[in-house]
Amino acid sequence: MATPDEVDAMRRAVALASYGLGHTSPNPAVGCVILDAGGRVVGEGWHQRAGGPHAEVHALRAAGEQARGGTALVTLEPCDHTGRTGPCTEALIAAGITRVHYALADPTAPAPGGATILAAAGLEVEAGLLAKEAEAVNEPWLTAIRRGRPFVLWKFASTLDGRSAAADGTSRWITSPDSRADVHRLRAEADAIVIGSGTLHADDPQLTVRGRDGASQPLRVVADTNATIPPGARILDDAAPTLIAVAEDADTTLLPSLPGVELVRLPRNTSATGTPATGLDVDALLAELYGRGMRSVLLEGGPTLAGAFLAAGAVDKVIGYLAPALLGAGPAAVADAGVATIAHALRLEVADTTWLGPDLRVTAVPTAL
């Protein structure tokens, strides 16, 4: 049974874990707090980057000798394998920790058994403290591990009548500066941002994180089926790496060859009848990104790409920024998603609603994934 001090410490560990979002893939975001034998906080840490020390190591270093006889609160089961760093179980045992609380079991195949090793060494080990809160922080990584593909968050902005742009194609700016700042938070927490060629030609976005100190720039991905990206596109600058995904049979002779810009060929999408359809195969694109270590994807593409991801069942969460405005005409926020009748509507469960200036941010998850 956890003490009040241990509950508070785990809550702090969950908050620390969130600092690693956008920096740790393909590893999880983990936080750790060390209490001394009297229940006082003597060390804190979080996993800061893949290949670097794990959260437990950072916290133990901060605690020093005060960790001996103390308790470790960790958001994920301590690892017992050697990769680019040593086992956290060994570090905890060597530091003289006598009690370990962890929120979530480690679901990865190479790393189970940490709790068993600790218990065998005589430590008191308990699981499940603030598991729901810890799961929420690591939702992208956990989803990716369980489904074998990156977690996909689709972000869109629209008017109250569902328009993503006016009839003449203009869309800057539908939402307020508050909403746009929040989008940069989403970008900072993602491993990759995905758009389609339609968005690229219409908006020429740079797709970088701005206004977030210390943020890592995610991989910029363009689903450019027919290799139409122009040489002067802002996404080709050196502010962040870029991946251009084209069809296997696309003519790429006119595509620019630049440092930091990589090309990958993927199969085209196929219709229900097996004939070629518009765009790239969504599953193939996600498999490519997963193989590159991407565990979270922010889908910022326009209505066509959003519809393709929804039709493929590849959207795990939706965040819509709704502006108090009406256009009456113009493109909708999402195009064909394979829904022909109301009975087949893609139903969502609203998880959160928040006001951002004049806009309403709605967070929802599909109910049938």
HELIX and SHEET records of a PDB file:
HELIX    1   1 PRO A    4  SER A   18  1                                  15    
HELIX    2   2 ALA A   55  ALA A   63  1                                   9    
HELIX    3   3 GLY A   64  ALA A   67  5                                   4    
HELIX    4   4 CYS A   88  ALA A   94  1                                   7    
HELIX    5   5 GLY A  114  ALA A  120  1                                   7    
HELIX    6   6 ALA A  131  VAL A  137  1                                   7    
HELIX    7   7 GLU A  139  ARG A  147  1                                   9    
HELIX    8   8 PRO A  177  GLU A  189  1                                  13    
HELIX    9   9 SER A  197  ASP A  203  1                                   7    
HELIX   10  10 ARG A  234  LEU A  236  5                                   3    
HELIX   11  11 VAL A  282  GLY A  291  1                                  10    
HELIX   12  12 PRO A  303  ALA A  311  1                                   9    
HELIX   13  13 ILE A  342  HIS A  344  5                                   3    
SHEET    1   A 5 VAL A  41  TRP A  46  0                                        
SHEET    2   A 5 GLY A  31  LEU A  35 -1                                        
SHEET    3   A 5 THR A  71  LEU A  76 -1                                        
SHEET    4   A 5 ARG A  99  LEU A 104  1                                        
SHEET    5   A 5 GLU A 124  ALA A 127  1                                        
SHEET    1   B 9 VAL A 261  LEU A 266  0                                        
SHEET    2   B 9 THR A 242  ALA A 247  1                                        
SHEET    3   B 9 LEU A 219  ALA A 223  1                                        
SHEET    4   B 9 ALA A 192  GLY A 196  1                                        
SHEET    5   B 9 SER A 296  LEU A 299  1                                        
SHEET    6   B 9 PHE A 151  THR A 159  1                                        
SHEET    7   B 9 LYS A 317  ALA A 323  1                                        
SHEET    8   B 9 ASP A 359  PRO A 366 -1                                        
SHEET    9   B 9 LEU A 348  LEU A 356 -1                                        
SHEET    1   C 2 ARG A 268  THR A 270  0                                        
SHEET    2   C 2 PRO A 276  LEU A 280 -1                                        
END                                                                             
